[in-house]
Amino acid sequence: MVPEAPLEDTPAGRIPAGEGWYVLNARDARWSVGGLGAFCNFEGEPRFDQLGINLNIVQPGVSMTMYHWESDQEDFLILSGEALLIVEGEERPLKQWDFVHCPRGTSHAIVGAGDRPAVVLAVGARTAGEDRGAYVADEAALRHGAGVEQETTSSKEAYARFDPDEPTRYQEGWLPG
């Protein structure tokens, strides 16, 4: 039998404190907030081996991530609000319940749109090891503040202009309902 993982209360919210199954409400979980908005990744230590999953609160005009491709699949579901997908140099509007599938190697970023924050569920595989991908220079991404001037494989370089993420508790109103 797989045991239940204990949950630990921290000043920034609840986190799993070991391996095993668990139930964790997003409003109780540890969140992080920084230059690209707020997100909840549901993980503790150790991180999940096979799958990353998080909720992102994306403000209008703010990118959820820098334009990049990864060696593993990533998928996104717009739970509320509107966003703009920049994918392979093209722009596509997104609305509630739109699902985005990015096979490995697909260059992409999501930027908040509309008049209120978007809530985006992000899921990504974790099989590639250290060779994770790259941040790619792209005109559309640069226009929306989601691009790099020069291609890099360094996340530190790609995100250098943003304040580091800080752990925080959930703020009322981030999630609908």
Number of C-alpha atoms within 10 A of each C-alpha: 4 7 10 13 15 14 16 13 13 13 9 16 18 22 22 24 15 18 16 12 12 12 11 15 9 18 16 16 23 26 26 19 19 13 15 22 17 23 27 23 20 22 19 16 10 10 14 14 9 10 13 16 18 17 22 26 23 27 23 18 18 20 25 23 19 25 29 27 24 22 19 19 19 23 15 20 19 21 19 19 23 26 30 20 21 21 21 18 16 13 15 11 15 22 17 15 14 15 14 16 12 17 15 17 17 18 23 25 23 28 27 26 22 16 11 14 22 28 25 27 20 18 18 19 18 18 14 14 8 8 11 15 20 20 26 22 20 23 15 17 28 14 9 17 16 28 24 20 13 11 16 16 15 12 13 10 13 23 18 10 9 11 11 13 15 12 18 18 18 21 10 8 7 16 17 10 4
